[in-house]
Amino acid sequence: MTANAITRQGDTVDLVAARHYDGDTSMVTDILEANPRLADLGAILPIGTRITLPPRRPTTRPGINLWD
């Protein structure tokens, strides 16, 4: 489910990602893809910028094969 965030003073994309995704900043690329003009705003985002936060990508764990 897609969520939204409103930036606060001093927010960067990775800080918003860490706040929303429980410390995980691996979603920065997905956030930038969901918000095409966001990178044009600079490293420190203006206060009050609305950001679309895409759902977290499913993680895959390597399987264990008992017999090769």
Jmol script that loads the backbone (N, CA, C; Angstrom):
load data "model"
ATOM      1  N   MET A   1       0.840  -1.172   0.000  1.00  0.00           N
ATOM      2  CA  MET A   1       0.000   0.000   0.000  1.00  0.00           C
ATOM      3  C   MET A   1       0.890   1.242   0.000  1.00  0.00           C
ATOM      4  N   THR A   2       0.563   2.166  -0.865  1.00  0.00           N
ATOM      5  CA  THR A   2       1.328   3.395  -0.978  1.00  0.00           C
ATOM      6  C   THR A   2       0.948   4.353   0.149  1.00  0.00           C
ATOM      7  N   ALA A   3       1.967   4.985   0.711  1.00  0.00           N
ATOM      8  CA  ALA A   3       1.755   5.960   1.783  1.00  0.00           C
ATOM      9  C   ALA A   3       2.326   7.299   1.325  1.00  0.00           C
ATOM     10  N   ASN A   4       2.085   8.326   2.094  1.00  0.00           N
ATOM     11  CA  ASN A   4       2.622   9.652   1.813  1.00  0.00           C
ATOM     12  C   ASN A   4       3.329  10.176   3.048  1.00  0.00           C
ATOM     13  N   ALA A   5       4.307  11.039   2.806  1.00  0.00           N
ATOM     14  CA  ALA A   5       5.008  11.710   3.898  1.00  0.00           C
ATOM     15  C   ALA A   5       5.110  13.186   3.549  1.00  0.00           C
ATOM     16  N   ILE A   6       5.103  14.010   4.560  1.00  0.00           N
ATOM     17  CA  ILE A   6       5.312  15.451   4.404  1.00  0.00           C
ATOM     18  C   ILE A   6       6.642  15.768   5.077  1.00  0.00           C
ATOM     19  N   THR A   7       7.549  16.404   4.331  1.00  0.00           N
ATOM     20  CA  THR A   7       8.883  16.653   4.862  1.00  0.00           C
ATOM     21  C   THR A   7       8.873  17.692   5.973  1.00  0.00           C
ATOM     22  N   ARG A   8       9.858  17.527   6.851  1.00  0.00           N
ATOM     23  CA  ARG A   8      10.092  18.463   7.951  1.00  0.00           C
ATOM     24  C   ARG A   8      11.434  19.148   7.702  1.00  0.00           C
ATOM     25  N   GLN A   9      11.765  20.089   8.548  1.00  0.00           N
ATOM     26  CA  GLN A   9      13.013  20.830   8.394  1.00  0.00           C
ATOM     27  C   GLN A   9      14.201  19.878   8.397  1.00  0.00           C
ATOM     28  N   GLY A  10      15.066  20.015   7.389  1.00  0.00           N
ATOM     29  CA  GLY A  10      16.291  19.236   7.309  1.00  0.00           C
ATOM     30  C   GLY A  10      16.137  17.852   6.708  1.00  0.00           C
ATOM     31  N   ASP A  11      14.947  17.500   6.249  1.00  0.00           N
ATOM     32  CA  ASP A  11      14.733  16.163   5.691  1.00  0.00           C
ATOM     33  C   ASP A  11      15.456  15.977   4.365  1.00  0.00           C
ATOM     34  N   THR A  12      15.997  14.783   4.193  1.00  0.00           N
ATOM     35  CA  THR A  12      16.547  14.322   2.927  1.00  0.00           C
ATOM     36  C   THR A  12      15.760  13.077   2.540  1.00  0.00           C
ATOM     37  N   VAL A  13      15.928  12.624   1.303  1.00  0.00           N
ATOM     38  CA  VAL A  13      15.185  11.441   0.860  1.00  0.00           C
ATOM     39  C   VAL A  13      15.573  10.231   1.699  1.00  0.00           C
ATOM     40  N   ASP A  14      16.860  10.054   1.973  1.00  0.00           N
ATOM     41  CA  ASP A  14      17.263   8.883   2.759  1.00  0.00           C
ATOM     42  C   ASP A  14      16.780   8.966   4.207  1.00  0.00           C
ATOM     43  N   LEU A  15      16.669  10.160   4.754  1.00  0.00           N
ATOM     44  CA  LEU A  15      16.141  10.308   6.112  1.00  0.00           C
ATOM     45  C   LEU A  15      14.649   9.963   6.163  1.00  0.00           C
ATOM     46  N   VAL A  16      13.904  10.409   5.159  1.00  0.00           N
ATOM     47  CA  VAL A  16      12.480  10.065   5.084  1.00  0.00           C
ATOM     48  C   VAL A  16      12.327   8.553   4.918  1.00  0.00           C
ATOM     49  N   ALA A  17      13.160   7.951   4.069  1.00  0.00           N
ATOM     50  CA  ALA A  17      13.106   6.498   3.869  1.00  0.00           C
ATOM     51  C   ALA A  17      13.403   5.764   5.172  1.00  0.00           C
ATOM     52  N   ALA A  18      14.431   6.190   5.875  1.00  0.00           N
ATOM     53  CA  ALA A  18      14.790   5.537   7.141  1.00  0.00           C
ATOM     54  C   ALA A  18      13.673   5.674   8.161  1.00  0.00           C
ATOM     55  N   ARG A  19      13.038   6.835   8.209  1.00  0.00           N
ATOM     56  CA  ARG A  19      11.953   7.053   9.161  1.00  0.00           C
ATOM     57  C   ARG A  19      10.743   6.173   8.834  1.00  0.00           C
ATOM     58  N   HIS A  20      10.393   6.090   7.572  1.00  0.00           N
ATOM     59  CA  HIS A  20       9.188   5.347   7.182  1.00  0.00           C
ATOM     60  C   HIS A  20       9.403   3.833   7.136  1.00  0.00           C
ATOM     61  N   TYR A  21      10.596   3.416   6.707  1.00  0.00           N
ATOM     62  CA  TYR A  21      10.865   1.987   6.527  1.00  0.00           C
ATOM     63  C   TYR A  21      11.712   1.413   7.664  1.00  0.00           C
ATOM     64  N   ASP A  22      11.545   1.921   8.860  1.00  0.00           N
ATOM     65  CA  ASP A  22      12.206   1.390  10.065  1.00  0.00           C
ATOM     66  C   ASP A  22      13.724   1.287   9.931  1.00  0.00           C
ATOM     67  N   GLY A  23      14.351   2.360   9.498  1.00  0.00           N
ATOM     68  CA  GLY A  23      15.804   2.406   9.418  1.00  0.00           C
ATOM     69  C   GLY A  23      16.385   1.902   8.110  1.00  0.00           C
ATOM     70  N   ASP A  24      15.563   1.351   7.238  1.00  0.00           N
ATOM     71  CA  ASP A  24      16.025   0.787   5.962  1.00  0.00           C
ATOM     72  C   ASP A  24      16.048   1.885   4.905  1.00  0.00           C
ATOM     73  N   THR A  25      17.242   2.195   4.380  1.00  0.00           N
ATOM     74  CA  THR A  25      17.350   3.228   3.351  1.00  0.00           C
ATOM     75  C   THR A  25      17.452   2.641   1.946  1.00  0.00           C
ATOM     76  N   SER A  26      17.269   1.341   1.807  1.00  0.00           N
ATOM     77  CA  SER A  26      17.384   0.717   0.486  1.00  0.00           C
ATOM     78  C   SER A  26      16.239   1.109  -0.450  1.00  0.00           C
ATOM     79  N   MET A  27      15.217   1.774   0.062  1.00  0.00           N
ATOM     80  CA  MET A  27      14.065   2.169  -0.747  1.00  0.00           C
ATOM     81  C   MET A  27      14.225   3.549  -1.386  1.00  0.00           C
ATOM     82  N   VAL A  28      15.379   4.175  -1.223  1.00  0.00           N
ATOM     83  CA  VAL A  28      15.588   5.527  -1.757  1.00  0.00           C
ATOM     84  C   VAL A  28      15.354   5.554  -3.267  1.00  0.00           C
ATOM     85  N   THR A  29      15.888   4.590  -3.995  1.00  0.00           N
ATOM     86  CA  THR A  29      15.711   4.547  -5.446  1.00  0.00           C
ATOM     87  C   THR A  29      14.240   4.430  -5.809  1.00  0.00           C
ATOM     88  N   ASP A  30      13.510   3.581  -5.092  1.00  0.00           N
ATOM     89  CA  ASP A  30      12.078   3.417  -5.357  1.00  0.00           C
ATOM     90  C   ASP A  30      11.311   4.709  -5.069  1.00  0.00           C
ATOM     91  N   ILE A  31      11.698   5.416  -4.015  1.00  0.00           N
ATOM     92  CA  ILE A  31      11.048   6.690  -3.691  1.00  0.00           C
ATOM     93  C   ILE A  31      11.301   7.702  -4.806  1.00  0.00           C
ATOM     94  N   LEU A  32      12.531   7.766  -5.290  1.00  0.00           N
ATOM     95  CA  LEU A  32      12.851   8.708  -6.365  1.00  0.00           C
ATOM     96  C   LEU A  32      12.110   8.350  -7.651  1.00  0.00           C
ATOM     97  N   GLU A  33      11.924   7.058  -7.920  1.00  0.00           N
ATOM     98  CA  GLU A  33      11.165   6.643  -9.103  1.00  0.00           C
ATOM     99  C   GLU A  33       9.682   6.990  -8.960  1.00  0.00           C
ATOM    100  N   ALA A  34       9.153   6.910  -7.757  1.00  0.00           N
ATOM    101  CA  ALA A  34       7.741   7.225  -7.516  1.00  0.00           C
ATOM    102  C   ALA A  34       7.479   8.734  -7.509  1.00  0.00           C
ATOM    103  N   ASN A  35       8.541   9.523  -7.357  1.00  0.00           N
ATOM    104  CA  ASN A  35       8.438  10.990  -7.294  1.00  0.00           C
ATOM    105  C   ASN A  35       9.436  11.589  -8.284  1.00  0.00           C
ATOM    106  N   PRO A  36       9.099  11.611  -9.579  1.00  0.00           N
ATOM    107  CA  PRO A  36      10.064  11.967 -10.621  1.00  0.00           C
ATOM    108  C   PRO A  36      10.788  13.303 -10.439  1.00  0.00           C
ATOM    109  N   ARG A  37      10.175  14.314  -9.884  1.00  0.00           N
ATOM    110  CA  ARG A  37      10.803  15.639  -9.743  1.00  0.00           C
ATOM    111  C   ARG A  37      11.449  15.856  -8.382  1.00  0.00           C
ATOM    112  N   LEU A  38      11.436  14.867  -7.534  1.00  0.00           N
ATOM    113  CA  LEU A  38      11.943  15.030  -6.171  1.00  0.00           C
ATOM    114  C   LEU A  38      13.437  15.351  -6.146  1.00  0.00           C
ATOM    115  N   ALA A  39      14.214  14.699  -6.985  1.00  0.00           N
ATOM    116  CA  ALA A  39      15.659  14.932  -7.014  1.00  0.00           C
ATOM    117  C   ALA A  39      15.999  16.359  -7.438  1.00  0.00           C
ATOM    118  N   ASP A  40      15.106  16.995  -8.191  1.00  0.00           N
ATOM    119  CA  ASP A  40      15.347  18.371  -8.638  1.00  0.00           C
ATOM    120  C   ASP A  40      15.262  19.384  -7.498  1.00  0.00           C
ATOM    121  N   LEU A  41      14.709  18.979  -6.359  1.00  0.00           N
ATOM    122  CA  LEU A  41      14.523  19.903  -5.233  1.00  0.00           C
ATOM    123  C   LEU A  41      15.785  20.092  -4.394  1.00  0.00           C
ATOM    124  N   GLY A  42      16.808  19.287  -4.643  1.00  0.00           N
ATOM    125  CA  GLY A  42      18.050  19.408  -3.896  1.00  0.00           C
ATOM    126  C   GLY A  42      18.178  18.347  -2.821  1.00  0.00           C
ATOM    127  N   ALA A  43      19.341  18.317  -2.185  1.00  0.00           N
ATOM    128  CA  ALA A  43      19.621  17.289  -1.178  1.00  0.00           C
ATOM    129  C   ALA A  43      18.737  17.442   0.054  1.00  0.00           C
ATOM    130  N   ILE A  44      18.588  18.667   0.524  1.00  0.00           N
ATOM    131  CA  ILE A  44      17.701  18.926   1.666  1.00  0.00           C
ATOM    132  C   ILE A  44      16.378  19.422   1.094  1.00  0.00           C
ATOM    133  N   LEU A  45      15.335  18.660   1.340  1.00  0.00           N
ATOM    134  CA  LEU A  45      14.031  18.933   0.741  1.00  0.00           C
ATOM    135  C   LEU A  45      13.335  20.104   1.430  1.00  0.00           C
ATOM    136  N   PRO A  46      12.577  20.882   0.664  1.00  0.00           N
ATOM    137  CA  PRO A  46      11.818  21.982   1.272  1.00  0.00           C
ATOM    138  C   PRO A  46      10.790  21.454   2.273  1.00  0.00           C
ATOM    139  N   ILE A  47      10.583  22.196   3.328  1.00  0.00           N
ATOM    140  CA  ILE A  47       9.583  21.828   4.336  1.00  0.00           C
ATOM    141  C   ILE A  47       8.208  21.772   3.672  1.00  0.00           C
ATOM    142  N   GLY A  48       7.452  20.726   3.992  1.00  0.00           N
ATOM    143  CA  GLY A  48       6.097  20.593   3.468  1.00  0.00           C
ATOM    144  C   GLY A  48       5.985  19.879   2.138  1.00  0.00           C
ATOM    145  N   THR A  49       7.100  19.355   1.630  1.00  0.00           N
ATOM    146  CA  THR A  49       7.056  18.612   0.372  1.00  0.00           C
ATOM    147  C   THR A  49       6.344  17.281   0.597  1.00  0.00           C
ATOM    148  N   ARG A  50       5.357  16.984  -0.247  1.00  0.00           N
ATOM    149  CA  ARG A  50       4.612  15.727  -0.141  1.00  0.00           C
ATOM    150  C   ARG A  50       5.342  14.667  -0.963  1.00  0.00           C
ATOM    151  N   ILE A  51       5.653  13.548  -0.326  1.00  0.00           N
ATOM    152  CA  ILE A  51       6.397  12.466  -0.968  1.00  0.00           C
ATOM    153  C   ILE A  51       5.544  11.206  -0.963  1.00  0.00           C
ATOM    154  N   THR A  52       5.450  10.563  -2.126  1.00  0.00           N
ATOM    155  CA  THR A  52       4.778   9.271  -2.227  1.00  0.00           C
ATOM    156  C   THR A  52       5.772   8.193  -1.822  1.00  0.00           C
ATOM    157  N   LEU A  53       5.366   7.355  -0.882  1.00  0.00           N
ATOM    158  CA  LEU A  53       6.227   6.284  -0.387  1.00  0.00           C
ATOM    159  C   LEU A  53       5.675   4.944  -0.869  1.00  0.00           C
ATOM    160  N   PRO A  54       6.370   4.308  -1.818  1.00  0.00           N
ATOM    161  CA  PRO A  54       5.875   3.040  -2.356  1.00  0.00           C
ATOM    162  C   PRO A  54       5.972   1.922  -1.320  1.00  0.00           C
ATOM    163  N   PRO A  55       5.226   0.839  -1.531  1.00  0.00           N
ATOM    164  CA  PRO A  55       5.325  -0.287  -0.601  1.00  0.00           C
ATOM    165  C   PRO A  55       6.721  -0.899  -0.641  1.00  0.00           C
ATOM    166  N   ARG A  56       7.119  -1.447   0.465  1.00  0.00           N
ATOM    167  CA  ARG A  56       8.432  -2.081   0.567  1.00  0.00           C
ATOM    168  C   ARG A  56       8.480  -3.290  -0.362  1.00  0.00           C
ATOM    169  N   ARG A  57       9.611  -3.447  -1.023  1.00  0.00           N
ATOM    170  CA  ARG A  57       9.805  -4.607  -1.893  1.00  0.00           C
ATOM    171  C   ARG A  57       9.903  -5.870  -1.052  1.00  0.00           C
ATOM    172  N   PRO A  58       9.326  -6.963  -1.522  1.00  0.00           N
ATOM    173  CA  PRO A  58       9.466  -8.212  -0.764  1.00  0.00           C
ATOM    174  C   PRO A  58      10.926  -8.662  -0.759  1.00  0.00           C
ATOM    175  N   THR A  59      11.364  -9.146   0.359  1.00  0.00           N
ATOM    176  CA  THR A  59      12.741  -9.628   0.450  1.00  0.00           C
ATOM    177  C   THR A  59      12.759 -11.127   0.196  1.00  0.00           C
ATOM    178  N   THR A  60      13.802 -11.551  -0.449  1.00  0.00           N
ATOM    179  CA  THR A  60      13.960 -12.983  -0.701  1.00  0.00           C
ATOM    180  C   THR A  60      15.187 -13.462   0.051  1.00  0.00           C
ATOM    181  N   ARG A  61      15.045 -14.585   0.655  1.00  0.00           N
ATOM    182  CA  ARG A  61      16.169 -15.181   1.365  1.00  0.00           C
ATOM    183  C   ARG A  61      16.673 -16.362   0.554  1.00  0.00           C
ATOM    184  N   PRO A  62      17.982 -16.527   0.508  1.00  0.00           N
ATOM    185  CA  PRO A  62      18.497 -17.681  -0.230  1.00  0.00           C
ATOM    186  C   PRO A  62      18.041 -18.974   0.445  1.00  0.00           C
ATOM    187  N   GLY A  63      17.610 -19.901  -0.373  1.00  0.00           N
ATOM    188  CA  GLY A  63      17.159 -21.181   0.157  1.00  0.00           C
ATOM    189  C   GLY A  63      18.326 -22.092   0.499  1.00  0.00           C
ATOM    190  N   ILE A  64      18.054 -23.044   1.325  1.00  0.00           N
ATOM    191  CA  ILE A  64      19.065 -24.032   1.695  1.00  0.00           C
ATOM    192  C   ILE A  64      18.700 -25.341   1.017  1.00  0.00           C
ATOM    193  N   ASN A  65      19.635 -25.868   0.284  1.00  0.00           N
ATOM    194  CA  ASN A  65      19.424 -27.137  -0.391  1.00  0.00           C
ATOM    195  C   ASN A  65      20.178 -28.210   0.383  1.00  0.00           C
ATOM    196  N   LEU A  66      19.457 -29.137   0.980  1.00  0.00           N
ATOM    197  CA  LEU A  66      20.102 -30.175   1.783  1.00  0.00           C
ATOM    198  C   LEU A  66      20.854 -31.189   0.938  1.00  0.00           C
ATOM    199  N   TRP A  67      20.403 -31.381  -0.281  1.00  0.00           N
ATOM    200  CA  TRP A  67      21.065 -32.330  -1.172  1.00  0.00           C
ATOM    201  C   TRP A  67      21.389 -31.637  -2.476  1.00  0.00           C
ATOM    202  N   ASP A  68      22.638 -31.732  -2.879  1.00  0.00           N
ATOM    203  CA  ASP A  68      23.047 -31.121  -4.157  1.00  0.00           C
ATOM    204  C   ASP A  68      22.950 -32.096  -5.282  1.00  0.00           C
TER     205      ASP A  68
END
end "model"
wireframe off; spacefill off
backbone 0.3
color backbone group
